[in-house]
């Protein structure tokens, strides 16, 4: 399974540098010179992106399937990166919005037993303290106040569950389940 660890932002300067918005708790581990990322073009750009996708030479630029990180420096919480073969502002502009991904098999499990990677939770069964199944984890959204479990409800639709200990007392990855203690009506919102 591929995990998004960053997204390319706007170009920085004229030599192909780009900003990178980090989406990982371990940026120093993921973003080191020599790191290889699998790319994913955002859905809204999968059709011909027009003139912005073409470098100054006029040739159409195809986003490569993988990008090799040559160097990165950090400024105000964002990385300013140089990728192999991207040494022109116009080509860097064509990378804007591209997601940077790594294979989940290369990500070490957290040392803290109360910490989980999103991909470990996706697909787990969500059930009440009494064992009533509510559905499965569709994804984890990272909101400013707390993380949210996006629940694909058993009867259809989705619901948001704050990922806090009072509402999610048990995460049993080996057992394939998350036990929740929810206030009445939360899943009806």
N, C-alpha and C positions, 0 to 999 in steps of 0.2 A: 504494500500500500504506500502511495506517495503522500508525503506530508508537506504542506506549504510552510516554508521557513522565512520567506521574504517576498517582497514585491518590488519590482524596479519602478522608480519614480522618474522624475524629469532629468534631462541631461544636466551636467555640471561642468561648465566650461566648454571648450571647443575640441578637446582631444579624446572624446569618447567616454569620459567619466559619467557615471550615473549615480543618482541617489538610490539608496535601498531602504525601504521600510521593513524593519525586522519584525518577524512574527514567530519568534522563538524565545524561550527563556535562557538559552545558552548561546548568544550571538558570538561570543569569543571562540566557541567550539565549532560552530557551523560555518562561520565566515572567516576562513583562513586561506592564505595564498595556496593555490593548488586544489581547493575544493571544487567539485563538479556538481552542478545543479541540473536537474531535468526541468525544462521550461514548459509552461502552459500559457498559451495566449488567452486573454480574457474572452468570454463568449461574445461580447459585443464587438470584438475586433476580428473574429474568425473569418469574416467576409473581407474582400479587398479593402484595405485600409486607406486607399487613395494616396495622394501625393506625400503624406507624412511617412508612408512606409517605404518610400524610395530615397536612397541616398543621392547625393549631389550628382553622381555620375549618370543618374537617370535610370539605372538598373533597378529592378524590383528586388527588395530585400526580404528574404524569408527568415523568420526567427528560427535559429538553430534548435534542434531537439535538446541539446545540452550546452551549457556555458561553463567555461573554466575560469575561475576567479584568479586573476593575476595579482591584484593587490586591493586592499581596502584600508581606509582610514575613517575614524569616527569623529563626527561633528554634530553636537546637539541631539544626540540620541539616534541619529541616522548614519548609515554607512555611506561613504562615497567610494564607489567601486570602479575598478577597471577589469573588464573581461577580455579574454584572449580574442583577438580578431576584431574588436570593437574600438577603433581608434579615430572615430570621426563623429562629430556632433549629430549629423543627419542620421547616421546608422543608430546612434545611441537614442535618438528621438523615436525611432521605430520600435525600440524595446520597451518604451513606456507602458506600464501596466502589466507587463509579463510577470507571472508568478514563478518563483524559484522554489523547487521541491527537492526533497531527499527521500530515499527509500527508508521506510520505518524500520526495516531490519537492521539498518546501520545506527539506529538510535538506541543508546543504552537505557535500560529501565531506571527510573528515579530511585535514589537510595532511600528516601523518606517513604515509609509505607503508606502515608496519607496523601501522597502526591501521585498523579496519574497523567499520562499523555492522552491527549484527545482520542487518538486512534485506538487506545486500549478500551475506551468506553463505548465507542460507536458499535451498535448492534446488541449491546447488553439488554437483557430483559429488565424492565422496571416494574417492581411489585410493591404492594403495601406491606405493613408490618404483619398483617394477617395472611399474606401470601396471594392476594388478589392481583392478577397481572393487569397493568395499565397500558403496556405497549413496549416499545424498544427505543433506545437512544438513537436519534437520527444524526445529531451532531452536538457539539458544545459551542455555544456562543460566548465570547469574552466581552462582557459589558463592564462599564466603569465601576459599578457598585459591587457586582459579584459575577462569577461565571454562571451561565444558564444551561441547563440540560434542555435540549430541544427534543421533546418526546413525540414520537410517531404513535399516536393513540391507537389502541387496539380496534376501536370502532371507526377509525378514520379521523383525519385531521391531525393537528399538532397542538401542543401545549408547552409552555415554558415553566421549568421548575428551577428556582434558585438553588445553586449548588453550594449550599451551606449545611453545616453539620446538623443543625436542628431539623432540617427537612430531608437530609440525605445521611442518615446515621450509619449506613452500611454500604460499602462498595466491595463486592465479592467477584473479582475478575475471574478467578479460577472456576467459580460456580456459575459464571455467566449472568450475574444479576446485580442490580442495584436495588436496595430496599429504601423506600421513602416513607416519611411520616408527614403527610400533607394536611394543611388546613382544609376544612370542608369547602368545596366549591372551586378550589384552585384549578382543577383540570377542566372546569366548565367555562373558564374565561376565554 
